[in-house]
Amino acid sequence: MKVHLALAAVGLTAVLLTTAQPAGETSPAAAPTTRPSPVSPVPVPSSSVAPPPRVYASSSDLPDGPEFSLAGAGTFHVVPVNGPVVGTGPLRTYAVEVEDGITVDEQAFAAFVDATLADPRGWTARGARSVQRVSGAASVRVRLTSQQTARNVCGFEIPVDVSCRDGNFVFLSAARWVRGAVAFLPDLNSYRTYVVNHEVGHAFGQGHQPCGVAGGPAPVMMQQTFSVANDEIVRITGGVPQGAVIPRDGKVCTPNGWPYP
């Protein structure tokens, strides 16, 4: 009798052990037959999202962009080469120089000046003149300068970065060479073409011009570093003499870097 009772007790214990589970656990047999709906991830703001493009208050503002040489030694050295004569008119020689103490690819700068002045859309068109790059004495000396040197030479009457011509010296500001001008954005090469032709044009005896035909290409001697709109140029220059009468006539041109586009 005691044996039977003991066996019954053992059996009852086995049944209890196979049916009882700790709180919070689920046996495989009791697992749900359907999966819960996936939870959509919450978007995480990304630090790589680009900021909105800058809205320029004036077309004369210096565009955003890479760093450039702020100051140099104020002295210059020639990037030497003697090139071929280009064109058929009276010869004008030019030398290419870089300010001491600034960082720039001198050969690339000189090659750009050469290509611009030799282009058939440039100042040699229609037999007006021929040009030749030289290493020694020249009728025009094209100089790449630091921002501070350009400002010192070109003056502070108009408080923006400009390039200029002083006698037979052409001073191209590194600030504009690296960043360009708002009117030309985002085409930096077209701006560089313009600034070379514009300032060398002064050395060739050309004066400033306004936009003549609304919607047409700006004359290369228009002050496109400031704007391609006559009214805005008048506002920016603020009465400072520009060697030409710029009318307030509402005309706006399109950017252009060539004397004969």
C-alpha atoms as a printed R data frame, in Angstrom:
    type eleno elety resid chain resno      x       y       z
1   ATOM     1    CA   MET     A     1  0.000   0.000   0.000
2   ATOM     2    CA   LYS     A     2  2.796   2.442   0.867
3   ATOM     3    CA   VAL     A     3  4.554   1.601  -2.393
4   ATOM     4    CA   HIS     A     4  1.466   2.477  -4.389
5   ATOM     5    CA   LEU     A     5  1.097   5.784  -2.491
6   ATOM     6    CA   ALA     A     6  4.741   6.663  -3.142
7   ATOM     7    CA   LEU     A     7  4.415   5.971  -6.863
8   ATOM     8    CA   ALA     A     8  1.274   8.083  -7.024
9   ATOM     9    CA   ALA     A     9  3.082  10.974  -5.353
10  ATOM    10    CA   VAL     A    10  5.979  10.751  -7.809
11  ATOM    11    CA   GLY     A    11  3.546  10.797 -10.732
12  ATOM    12    CA   LEU     A    12  1.729  13.824  -9.411
13  ATOM    13    CA   THR     A    13  5.016  15.711  -8.985
14  ATOM    14    CA   ALA     A    14  6.022  14.954 -12.577
15  ATOM    15    CA   VAL     A    15  2.722  16.323 -13.869
16  ATOM    16    CA   LEU     A    16  3.156  19.559 -11.893
17  ATOM    17    CA   LEU     A    17  6.714  20.042 -13.163
18  ATOM    18    CA   THR     A    18  5.679  19.733 -16.818
19  ATOM    19    CA   THR     A    19  2.791  22.221 -16.576
20  ATOM    20    CA   ALA     A    20  4.139  24.995 -14.261
21  ATOM    21    CA   GLN     A    21  6.394  27.834 -15.843
22  ATOM    22    CA   PRO     A    22  8.178  30.849 -14.271
23  ATOM    23    CA   ALA     A    23  6.405  34.219 -14.674
24  ATOM    24    CA   GLY     A    24  7.198  36.012 -17.931
25  ATOM    25    CA   GLU     A    25  8.418  33.057 -19.946
26  ATOM    26    CA   THR     A    26  6.498  31.325 -22.737
27  ATOM    27    CA   SER     A    27  6.988  27.715 -23.700
28  ATOM    28    CA   PRO     A    28  7.601  26.918 -27.394
29  ATOM    29    CA   ALA     A    29  4.259  25.204 -27.635
30  ATOM    30    CA   ALA     A    30  2.517  28.366 -26.456
31  ATOM    31    CA   ALA     A    31  4.333  30.762 -28.879
32  ATOM    32    CA   PRO     A    32  1.975  33.027 -30.895
33  ATOM    33    CA   THR     A    33  1.271  31.944 -34.477
34  ATOM    34    CA   THR     A    34  1.417  35.542 -35.842
35  ATOM    35    CA   ARG     A    35  4.261  38.114 -35.563
36  ATOM    36    CA   PRO     A    36  3.636  41.559 -34.114
37  ATOM    37    CA   SER     A    37  3.513  44.491 -36.554
38  ATOM    38    CA   PRO     A    38  6.958  46.051 -37.043
39  ATOM    39    CA   VAL     A    39  7.528  49.424 -35.382
40  ATOM    40    CA   SER     A    40  8.571  52.177 -37.801
41  ATOM    41    CA   PRO     A    41 11.927  53.700 -36.796
42  ATOM    42    CA   VAL     A    42 11.903  57.296 -35.637
43  ATOM    43    CA   PRO     A    43 13.916  59.467 -38.083
44  ATOM    44    CA   VAL     A    44 17.147  60.764 -36.557
45  ATOM    45    CA   PRO     A    45 18.283  64.212 -37.699
46  ATOM    46    CA   SER     A    46 21.478  63.960 -39.733
47  ATOM    47    CA   SER     A    47 24.360  66.352 -39.187
48  ATOM    48    CA   SER     A    48 25.349  65.893 -42.869
49  ATOM    49    CA   VAL     A    49 22.308  67.705 -44.249
50  ATOM    50    CA   ALA     A    50 23.584  70.615 -46.346
51  ATOM    51    CA   PRO     A    51 22.567  74.090 -45.187
52  ATOM    52    CA   PRO     A    52 20.387  76.133 -47.538
53  ATOM    53    CA   PRO     A    53 22.312  78.117 -50.150
54  ATOM    54    CA   ARG     A    54 23.361  81.598 -49.123
55  ATOM    55    CA   VAL     A    55 21.199  84.468 -50.273
56  ATOM    56    CA   TYR     A    56 23.495  87.353 -51.172
57  ATOM    57    CA   ALA     A    57 22.443  90.829 -50.111
58  ATOM    58    CA   SER     A    58 24.313  92.346 -53.050
59  ATOM    59    CA   SER     A    59 25.693  91.069 -56.326
60  ATOM    60    CA   SER     A    60 29.009  92.627 -55.275
61  ATOM    61    CA   ASP     A    61 29.366  90.336 -52.232
62  ATOM    62    CA   LEU     A    62 32.338  87.978 -52.285
63  ATOM    63    CA   PRO     A    63 30.869  84.480 -52.816
64  ATOM    64    CA   ASP     A    64 31.462  81.661 -50.358
65  ATOM    65    CA   GLY     A    65 34.226  79.257 -51.315
66  ATOM    66    CA   PRO     A    66 37.778  78.085 -50.685
67  ATOM    67    CA   GLU     A    67 40.386  80.029 -48.740
68  ATOM    68    CA   PHE     A    68 42.627  82.493 -50.565
69  ATOM    69    CA   SER     A    69 45.757  84.508 -49.825
70  ATOM    70    CA   LEU     A    70 44.890  87.402 -47.544
71  ATOM    71    CA   ALA     A    71 48.290  89.131 -47.629
72  ATOM    72    CA   GLY     A    72 51.573  88.851 -49.464
73  ATOM    73    CA   ALA     A    73 54.962  90.536 -49.519
74  ATOM    74    CA   GLY     A    74 53.948  93.323 -51.887
75  ATOM    75    CA   THR     A    75 56.715  92.336 -54.308
76  ATOM    76    CA   PHE     A    76 56.332  90.227 -57.451
77  ATOM    77    CA   HIS     A    77 58.180  87.656 -59.530
78  ATOM    78    CA   VAL     A    78 57.718  86.731 -63.172
79  ATOM    79    CA   VAL     A    79 56.380  83.351 -64.257
80  ATOM    80    CA   PRO     A    80 58.938  83.015 -67.069
81  ATOM    81    CA   VAL     A    81 58.220  82.022 -70.658
82  ATOM    82    CA   ASN     A    82 58.498  83.555 -74.109
83  ATOM    83    CA   GLY     A    83 55.448  82.675 -76.146
84  ATOM    84    CA   PRO     A    84 54.404  83.004 -79.786
85  ATOM    85    CA   VAL     A    85 52.793  86.053 -81.339
86  ATOM    86    CA   VAL     A    86 49.009  85.619 -81.519
87  ATOM    87    CA   GLY     A    87 46.928  87.789 -83.853
88  ATOM    88    CA   THR     A    88 47.700  90.064 -86.779
89  ATOM    89    CA   GLY     A    89 47.403  93.631 -85.496
90  ATOM    90    CA   PRO     A    90 49.889  95.902 -83.711
91  ATOM    91    CA   LEU     A    91 51.876  93.901 -81.141
92  ATOM    92    CA   ARG     A    92 51.282  94.273 -77.406
93  ATOM    93    CA   THR     A    93 53.539  92.243 -75.126
94  ATOM    94    CA   TYR     A    94 52.558  91.044 -71.681
95  ATOM    95    CA   ALA     A    95 54.237  89.366 -68.722
96  ATOM    96    CA   VAL     A    96 52.585  87.224 -66.041
97  ATOM    97    CA   GLU     A    97 53.606  87.803 -62.421
98  ATOM    98    CA   VAL     A    98 52.635  86.468 -58.985
99  ATOM    99    CA   GLU     A    99 52.999  88.255 -55.672
100 ATOM   100    CA   ASP     A   100 55.705  86.854 -53.408
101 ATOM   101    CA   GLY     A   101 54.348  85.046 -50.374
102 ATOM   102    CA   ILE     A   102 51.004  83.861 -51.754
103 ATOM   103    CA   THR     A   103 50.009  80.275 -52.464
104 ATOM   104    CA   VAL     A   104 48.831  79.538 -55.998
105 ATOM   105    CA   ASP     A   105 49.524  77.202 -58.893
106 ATOM   106    CA   GLU     A   106 51.574  79.725 -60.879
107 ATOM   107    CA   GLN     A   107 51.755  77.673 -64.055
108 ATOM   108    CA   ALA     A   108 47.983  77.127 -64.087
109 ATOM   109    CA   PHE     A   109 47.394  80.846 -63.554
110 ATOM   110    CA   ALA     A   110 49.775  81.817 -66.344
111 ATOM   111    CA   ALA     A   111 48.290  79.225 -68.708
112 ATOM   112    CA   PHE     A   112 44.804  80.596 -68.074
113 ATOM   113    CA   VAL     A   113 45.915  84.150 -68.863
114 ATOM   114    CA   ASP     A   114 47.626  82.909 -72.056
115 ATOM   115    CA   ALA     A   115 44.559  80.988 -73.230
116 ATOM   116    CA   THR     A   116 42.277  83.936 -72.526
117 ATOM   117    CA   LEU     A   117 44.365  86.513 -74.379
118 ATOM   118    CA   ALA     A   118 44.966  84.149 -77.325
119 ATOM   119    CA   ASP     A   119 41.301  83.212 -77.774
120 ATOM   120    CA   PRO     A   120 39.754  84.437 -81.070
121 ATOM   121    CA   ARG     A   121 36.880  85.941 -79.070
122 ATOM   122    CA   GLY     A   122 39.379  88.128 -77.199
123 ATOM   123    CA   TRP     A   123 41.268  91.364 -77.831
124 ATOM   124    CA   THR     A   124 43.048  90.032 -80.935
125 ATOM   125    CA   ALA     A   125 39.777  89.616 -82.848
126 ATOM   126    CA   ARG     A   126 39.233  91.474 -86.126
127 ATOM   127    CA   GLY     A   127 42.926  92.308 -86.436
128 ATOM   128    CA   ALA     A   128 42.728  94.881 -83.629
129 ATOM   129    CA   ARG     A   129 46.061  93.833 -82.117
130 ATOM   130    CA   SER     A   130 48.380  90.889 -81.584
131 ATOM   131    CA   VAL     A   131 49.740  89.732 -78.235
132 ATOM   132    CA   GLN     A   132 52.847  87.910 -77.072
133 ATOM   133    CA   ARG     A   133 53.864  86.726 -73.624
134 ATOM   134    CA   VAL     A   134 57.422  87.616 -72.612
135 ATOM   135    CA   SER     A   135 59.625  87.241 -69.560
136 ATOM   136    CA   GLY     A   136 61.270  90.664 -69.644
137 ATOM   137    CA   ALA     A   137 60.064  94.185 -70.412
138 ATOM   138    CA   ALA     A   138 56.399  94.218 -71.461
139 ATOM   139    CA   SER     A   139 53.694  96.723 -72.309
140 ATOM   140    CA   VAL     A   140 51.318  95.052 -69.823
141 ATOM   141    CA   ARG     A   141 52.156  93.159 -66.650
142 ATOM   142    CA   VAL     A   142 49.347  90.895 -65.350
143 ATOM   143    CA   ARG     A   143 49.769  90.338 -61.606
144 ATOM   144    CA   LEU     A   144 47.954  87.933 -59.287
145 ATOM   145    CA   THR     A   145 47.864  89.609 -55.886
146 ATOM   146    CA   SER     A   146 46.739  88.903 -52.358
147 ATOM   147    CA   GLN     A   147 43.464  90.412 -51.186
148 ATOM   148    CA   GLN     A   148 45.198  93.093 -49.131
149 ATOM   149    CA   THR     A   149 47.573  94.184 -51.887
150 ATOM   150    CA   ALA     A   150 44.703  94.444 -54.377
151 ATOM   151    CA   ARG     A   151 42.752  96.589 -51.937
152 ATOM   152    CA   ASN     A   152 45.733  98.817 -51.263
153 ATOM   153    CA   VAL     A   153 46.321  99.379 -54.981
154 ATOM   154    CA   CYS     A   154 42.706  99.571 -56.135
155 ATOM   155    CA   GLY     A   155 41.492 101.774 -53.281
156 ATOM   156    CA   PHE     A   156 38.872 101.565 -50.576
157 ATOM   157    CA   GLU     A   157 36.255 103.965 -51.982
158 ATOM   158    CA   ILE     A   158 34.027 100.997 -52.833
159 ATOM   159    CA   PRO     A   159 34.157  98.557 -49.891
160 ATOM   160    CA   VAL     A   160 34.192  95.292 -51.860
161 ATOM   161    CA   ASP     A   161 36.916  93.117 -53.391
162 ATOM   162    CA   VAL     A   162 37.929  94.335 -56.831
163 ATOM   163    CA   SER     A   163 40.709  93.978 -59.376
164 ATOM   164    CA   CYS     A   164 42.073  96.985 -61.237
165 ATOM   165    CA   ARG     A   165 44.610  98.446 -63.661
166 ATOM   166    CA   ASP     A   166 47.211 100.973 -62.577
167 ATOM   167    CA   GLY     A   167 49.272 102.252 -65.496
168 ATOM   168    CA   ASN     A   168 50.523  99.219 -67.381
169 ATOM   169    CA   PHE     A   169 50.061  96.969 -64.327
170 ATOM   170    CA   VAL     A   170 46.964  94.764 -64.045
171 ATOM   171    CA   PHE     A   171 46.224  93.638 -60.479
172 ATOM   172    CA   LEU     A   172 43.961  90.594 -60.156
173 ATOM   173    CA   SER     A   173 42.710  90.004 -56.614
174 ATOM   174    CA   ALA     A   174 43.227  86.453 -55.279
175 ATOM   175    CA   ALA     A   175 39.918  86.825 -53.444
176 ATOM   176    CA   ARG     A   176 38.077  87.126 -56.746
177 ATOM   177    CA   TRP     A   177 40.329  84.670 -58.578
178 ATOM   178    CA   VAL     A   178 39.421  81.965 -56.061
179 ATOM   179    CA   ARG     A   179 35.792  82.900 -55.332
180 ATOM   180    CA   GLY     A   180 34.545  84.703 -58.464
181 ATOM   181    CA   ALA     A   181 31.487  86.964 -58.499
182 ATOM   182    CA   VAL     A   182 27.813  86.413 -57.716
183 ATOM   183    CA   ALA     A   183 26.677  87.234 -61.261
184 ATOM   184    CA   PHE     A   184 28.760  84.342 -62.660
185 ATOM   185    CA   LEU     A   185 27.961  81.682 -60.054
186 ATOM   186    CA   PRO     A   186 28.665  78.805 -60.231
187 ATOM   187    CA   ASP     A   187 30.908  79.253 -63.299
188 ATOM   188    CA   LEU     A   188 34.295  80.308 -61.918
189 ATOM   189    CA   ASN     A   189 36.184  79.878 -65.193
190 ATOM   190    CA   SER     A   190 33.862  82.276 -67.008
191 ATOM   191    CA   TYR     A   191 34.439  84.857 -64.303
192 ATOM   192    CA   ARG     A   192 38.213  84.446 -64.573
193 ATOM   193    CA   THR     A   193 37.956  84.929 -68.329
194 ATOM   194    CA   TYR     A   194 35.972  88.095 -67.727
195 ATOM   195    CA   VAL     A   195 38.316  89.604 -65.138
196 ATOM   196    CA   VAL     A   196 41.410  89.004 -67.303
197 ATOM   197    CA   ASN     A   197 39.775  90.507 -70.386
198 ATOM   198    CA   HIS     A   198 38.228  93.400 -68.451
199 ATOM   199    CA   GLU     A   199 41.375  94.542 -66.696
200 ATOM   200    CA   VAL     A   200 43.668  93.941 -69.675
201 ATOM   201    CA   GLY     A   201 41.062  95.821 -71.704
202 ATOM   202    CA   HIS     A   202 41.752  98.860 -69.514
203 ATOM   203    CA   ALA     A   203 45.464  98.480 -70.271
204 ATOM   204    CA   PHE     A   204 44.520  98.434 -73.972
205 ATOM   205    CA   GLY     A   205 42.707 101.745 -73.573
206 ATOM   206    CA   GLN     A   206 39.127 100.530 -73.025
207 ATOM   207    CA   GLY     A   207 36.774 102.298 -70.590
208 ATOM   208    CA   HIS     A   208 33.762 101.120 -68.611
209 ATOM   209    CA   GLN     A   209 30.438 100.487 -70.347
210 ATOM   210    CA   PRO     A   210 26.876  99.935 -69.116
211 ATOM   211    CA   CYS     A   211 24.507  97.158 -70.131
212 ATOM   212    CA   GLY     A   212 23.266  98.278 -73.543
213 ATOM   213    CA   VAL     A   213 20.699  95.653 -74.536
214 ATOM   214    CA   ALA     A   214 18.468  94.210 -71.826
215 ATOM   215    CA   GLY     A   215 18.811  90.429 -71.804
216 ATOM   216    CA   GLY     A   216 21.864  90.506 -74.085
217 ATOM   217    CA   PRO     A   217 25.441  89.615 -73.160
218 ATOM   218    CA   ALA     A   218 27.070  92.235 -70.957
219 ATOM   219    CA   PRO     A   219 29.875  94.226 -72.575
220 ATOM   220    CA   VAL     A   220 33.177  92.870 -71.270
221 ATOM   221    CA   MET     A   221 33.953  96.377 -70.023
222 ATOM   222    CA   MET     A   222 30.810  96.408 -67.874
223 ATOM   223    CA   GLN     A   223 31.673  96.134 -64.154
224 ATOM   224    CA   GLN     A   224 30.306  92.625 -63.831
225 ATOM   225    CA   THR     A   225 32.162  91.974 -60.582
226 ATOM   226    CA   PHE     A   226 29.614  94.391 -59.127
227 ATOM   227    CA   SER     A   227 26.567  93.360 -61.145
228 ATOM   228    CA   VAL     A   228 25.107  92.834 -64.599
229 ATOM   229    CA   ALA     A   229 22.313  95.325 -63.784
230 ATOM   230    CA   ASN     A   230 22.879  99.005 -64.461
231 ATOM   231    CA   ASP     A   231 20.757 100.129 -61.510
232 ATOM   232    CA   GLU     A   232 22.685  97.953 -59.063
233 ATOM   233    CA   ILE     A   233 26.058  99.189 -60.314
234 ATOM   234    CA   VAL     A   234 24.900 102.767 -59.717
235 ATOM   235    CA   ARG     A   235 23.842 101.823 -56.197
236 ATOM   236    CA   ILE     A   236 27.067  99.943 -55.384
237 ATOM   237    CA   THR     A   237 29.447 102.579 -56.733
238 ATOM   238    CA   GLY     A   238 27.549 105.267 -54.816
239 ATOM   239    CA   GLY     A   239 28.732 108.270 -56.789
240 ATOM   240    CA   VAL     A   240 32.385 107.182 -57.012
241 ATOM   241    CA   PRO     A   241 33.512 108.130 -60.565
242 ATOM   242    CA   GLN     A   242 33.743 105.113 -62.863
243 ATOM   243    CA   GLY     A   243 34.969 106.798 -66.029
244 ATOM   244    CA   ALA     A   244 31.595 106.312 -67.704
245 ATOM   245    CA   VAL     A   245 27.967 107.285 -67.206
246 ATOM   246    CA   ILE     A   246 25.989 104.269 -65.973
247 ATOM   247    CA   PRO     A   247 22.276 105.039 -66.403
248 ATOM   248    CA   ARG     A   248 19.480 104.041 -64.057
249 ATOM   249    CA   ASP     A   249 17.416 102.482 -66.806
250 ATOM   250    CA   GLY     A   250 16.482  99.051 -65.427
251 ATOM   251    CA   LYS     A   251 18.544  97.176 -68.007
252 ATOM   252    CA   VAL     A   252 19.980  93.823 -66.948
253 ATOM   253    CA   CYS     A   253 22.416  91.849 -69.110
254 ATOM   254    CA   THR     A   254 23.669  88.272 -68.935
255 ATOM   255    CA   PRO     A   255 27.255  87.564 -67.752
256 ATOM   256    CA   ASN     A   256 29.904  87.584 -70.473
257 ATOM   257    CA   GLY     A   257 33.695  87.379 -70.395
258 ATOM   258    CA   TRP     A   258 34.570  88.051 -74.028
259 ATOM   259    CA   PRO     A   259 35.134  91.266 -76.004
260 ATOM   260    CA   TYR     A   260 33.678  89.585 -79.115
261 ATOM   261    CA   PRO     A   261 31.465  86.716 -77.897
